[in-house]
Structures are given as structure tokens and as C-alpha cells.
């Protein structure tokens, strides 16, 4: 049996594949493996194991994907030490792989073939993948310096215009009535809160709801996607390789993304909200290679 986990801030998607090819699935709370307590990790695994392995099979391999999990050779990433201790107790003898969310996106949308992968959620990231490993990565740079194409970047662009009086009426008044967006509230949420990118990204659905209705919004949304293409994706060989996208924001507005991508000759191989099913296919194929 192999176990696959894809962990984000709000949820962890688990899949197990038995020796007979049966797949069990489960969702648990998200795990920031660098900051979660040992007790939380223990409790999460205790609840997950019986559901992932009802037949009690020997687990041979575990693949755990999360942001920031970059291993060097056989070394366990520092942020995963607590998790590693618990997994080794629960699954003695299993080979454990720790990998980043960017590698999980590449494996999910490219499989074992070379290609370009992009994460497009609250933030964004991208890479060139050779079918096995990431060979080039243009740094996402976070919501202040980058994250082009993501929901937070769109929210940042809109909010900056709103505070400067550049959002046209009646959209500006509609936005002000829909959200608490006085100057001090916005500044505190952007510069002093624990999750500023999430705050900025929360405005994206309102903004995109006006796409095609308000020319200002149409330009803003399309230019957000263009900046991802111009500043990041064009630094890879987009004429040679297809682009696969993972993330709720990219998936929700894939028609707009495809329209903008066509301007640059981009071929999208797959656009999916979550990588987990692609990871299952990747690891199933890997077993039979």
C-alpha cells in the first residue's frame, strides 16, 4: 500500500492505494507541519490511519506534499521532523518522501512528461518540470513583490485603486457597501494581520463577478493573468511545453485564463482546482513503470 497526502493551510487531502488498486480517500484539517504541535499531528494520524488502511496492509511508501517541504537527498526537511517521527512510528519500514506543493502541482498536471506547471490560488508559483524533477523556478516573491495571476494580487491591485479613488462609480460605492473597507481597517489587515494575502484574496470573487460588465474590471482581471504570463511563464519555453494549472482561483476563472493565454500561444494541458487526483494517477503509473 502507498499513502499520498497533500496538505494545505485549511485541509489535508489523503489517498491510499492498496495492492489491489483500491483507493481510499479522506480529508482532515490542514497541517502546517513546521508549527503544529506533536499532539495535533498524533491526533490527526490516529484518526486518519484506520480509514486509509481498513485492511491493515503493510504500507511500503508515503508521499507527503506541502508548501515549503523541500528535501535534500535522504535528509528530512527541518520543518517535517515532528511529522517524520510520527509517521515512522505509525508505519515502520515505509519509505517516506517529502515534497513541495510546487512539485505536487507539476506531477499532478504533467505526470511523467515534461511541461510547465503553475499554481494559481490565493498566491501563485510556477516551474519547468522535466518529467521527474523541477528544473527551473521563477520565484513567486509573495503577495507584495509578486504572486501575479493569483487572487491576492488581483485584490491588491483593486484595493490600491479603491483607496486612491481610481475605481469607477458605481462600482466603488457598491464595493464600499459590501465590505468594511475604511482606510484604517484595510491598512491594519494588510500590514498587521497574520494572513494579509488571504484578506486581499477574499475580494477576488466580488471583483471577477463584474468581469465583462465593467471595462475597468475586465482590464484588471485580464492584466493580472497577463502579468503571470509575461513575468513568469514566458521565462520558460511556452512554445515547446504545455502549461498545466492547479488552484481554485485559476480553475474558477479558467475561461478568462485561456482567453488571455491564447494571446501568447499558450497550450493549456490541464486546469484543475486540486492536485490530489492527478497525484494518485502519477503514483499509480509510477508503480507500473
N, C-alpha and C positions, 0 to 999 in steps of 0.2 A: 504494500500500500504506500502511496505517496500522499502528502498533505501540502496544500497550497494555501497561503494566507496573503491577502492584500489589504494592508492596514492604512487607514487614513485618520483624519482628525475626529471624524464623527462615527465611523463604523469600521469594522474589520470583516471582510468577506473571506470565508473559509470554504475550501473544497477538499474532499478526499476522494482518491481514485483507488478502488480495490483491485486485487489481482485479476478479478473477473471483468474489470472495466466499469463497474458500478460507481456512480458519482454521488456522493452525499454533500449537501450544501448547508451552510449555516451563516448567520450574521450575528456578531457580537458588538459590543461597544468598541469605539476606536481606541487604539493604544499608541500613545506616544512613548515608544519603548525607552527613550532616554530619560523620561521624567516620571513614568508611572511607578508606583510602589511595588515591591516584591509581592505584597499581599494581593494587590489588584491583578497582577499577572497570574499568580497562582489560582485565584478565584475564576478568572476568565478561562484558563486552560482546563480547570476542573469541570466547568460547565460544558466546554466545547468537546472534550475528548470522547465521551460516551456517544454523542450524536454524530461525530465524524467517523467513529470506528465502532459501530454497533456489533460487528462480527468479531472484534478483538484480534484483528490481523496484526502481524508484525509490520511496523512502519519502517520502511527502508530509507525514505528520503523526505525531507521537509524543505519547502521553498518559501521563505518569508520575505515579503516585499513591503517596504515603507520608505517614506521620504527620508533622505539622509543616510540610508543604510548602504554604505559603500565598503565592501570588504577588500582586503589586500591579501591575495593568496589564500592561505588557510586560516588567516587571523580573523577572529571575531571582531566586528566593529565595536568600538568602545561603547557606543550608545546601546548596543544589544546584549551586553554582558549579563544583565539580570534575566532577560528573556532566555538567553542561551542556557543559563544554569537550570531554569525550569524545564525547558524543552528536553534537555539531556536526562533529567530525572524522569520525565514522563515517557520519553521514547529512547531508552538506552540502545545504543548501536546505530541509530539513524544518522545518516549524513545530512547535515543542515547547511543550506545555502541562504545567505542574507544578501539582498539586492535592493537597489534603489527603485523608487517609483518610476524613474525615467526608463530604467531597463525593463521594468514590468510593462510599461506602455509600449516599448519597442517590440518586445516579444509577443505582446497581445495583438498588435496590428500588423506586424511584419512576419511573425512566425520565424521560420528558419531562412528567410530570404532577406537580402539587403534592402534597405529602404530608409526613409526619413520618418521619424515619429515626433509628434507634438502633443504635449499635454495642454489642454485648454479648459481650465476650470476657473476657480477664483483667480489663480495666478496662471502662468504659462511657463513652458520649458520646451526644449526641442533637442534632437540629436540625429546624427547619422549612425546607422546601425549596419554592421556587416553580415548579419545573419547569426552572429554569436555574441558579439560584444558591441558596446558603444565605442565608436572610433573618433567621433568629433561631437563636441557640445558647445553651443553658443550660450554663455551664461544667461540665465533668465534675469538676474540682477534685482529681483524683488519688485514690490509694487511701487517703490519710489523711483528707481532707476530703470525699470524695465517692465516685465510681465505683459508685454504687448500682446494684444489679442485676447487677454483674459477679462473676466468680469470686473476685477478690481481696477484694472487700467481704464476700462470704459467708465466706471463710476468716478474715478479720479478726474478724468477729462471733463465729464459733465459737471461735477461738483465745483471744479475750478472756474468753469464758465458761469455757473449759477452764482457763486459768491462775488464774481466781478460784474454781474448784471448783463452777461452776454447770452444767456438763454432767452430765446424769444418768447413773447406772450402769445397766447395764453398758457403756454406750456410751463413757464416759470411759476405762475400762480398756482397752477394745478399741482406741480411738484411740491411747492411750499405747503399747500393744504394737505397733501398726502403724507408728508413726513415732517418730523420735528427737525428743522434744518436752519435754526438761527446760527449765527456765526460762532458763538462760543461752544455750542453743542457740537458742531462739526469739527472745530479745532480740537476739542477735548477727545473726541472719538478717533480722530486721525493721528494725533500726536501723543496722546496719553493713555489710550486704551490698550488692552492686551491683544486685540485682534483687529487692527485698522484695515487690513486688506479685506477681511470678511465684511466689515462695516461698509466699505466702499463698494464691494461686490454686491451687496444687498440691494443697491439701487438699479442694477442691470435689468431686471425684468421690467420695471417701470419704463426705463429708457427705451428698451427694444420694442416694447408694446406700441411705441409711437413711430417705429420704423415704417417707411413708406407713406406715412401720413404727414409728418413734419420734415421738410427738407433738411433742416439743421440736424435732426436726429439721424436721418438716413446717411448723411455725410459722416457724422461722428462714428456711427457703428461700422460703416464700411472702412473708414480710415483706421479704426482700431485694428481691424483684421489686416489691412494693408501694411500697417507698421510691423506686425508679426512677420509677414511675408518678406518685406523689404529689408528689415533689420536682422532677421534671424534665418528664415527658411532659404532665402536666396544665397546665403553663405554656404549652403550645401549644393549638391548638383541636382537641382529640381528638374532639369531636362532629362536626366538619366533615371532618377529614382522616384517612385510614387511616394505620396505623403499619407500617413495614417494618423488619425487624431483620436485621442482619448480625453474625455472630460465632459461634465454635464453642460457647461456653457457652450463649448464647440458643438456638441450634439444637438442641443436645443435650437441652435441657430445655424444648423449645417447648410441650409439652403442659401443663406446670405454668404456664408463662408465659401461655398462652392462657386457662387457668382463672382465674388472678388478673386478667388483663386484662378478662375478661368482667364482673368485679365493677364495673368503671368504664366499661363500654360501649365498650371499645377494639375497633376493627376492624383486625385484622392483615392487611395486603395480602400480605406475603411474609416468610418467615423462612428465611434461608439461612446456611450456615456461611461461605461465601466470596463476595466480591462479583464475582469476575472474569467469570463467565458473564453476569451482569447488565450489566457494563460493555461486554462485547462486543456485546450486544443494543442497548445505548444508543448506541454509536458506529456500529453498522450502521444503525440507524434514523436517526441524525443525517445520514449520507451521503445518505439518500433524502428528507430533509425538504424 
